[in-house]
Amino acid sequence: MTQASWRRLWFWLPAFIALAGALTWLFRPQPVAVDLATVARGRCGSA
């Protein structure tokens, strides 16, 4: 590679790294809210 190619690479490399980091952060798995309830066997009080 020529010197101009290396300079161009070093110029754009931080932007590509920042873009990759931003996309990784934006598309990371999000926690899912879950409701917890007590389950019991037997009659519920209704006939």
NORWO-V792302 format. One record per helix or strand of 3 or more residues. SS is the DSSP state (~ for helix, > for strand). FROM is the first residue (numbers start at 1). TO is the last residue. If there is no record, write none. Layout:
[[SS FROM TO] [SS FROM TO]]
//
This chain:
[[~ 3 26]]
//
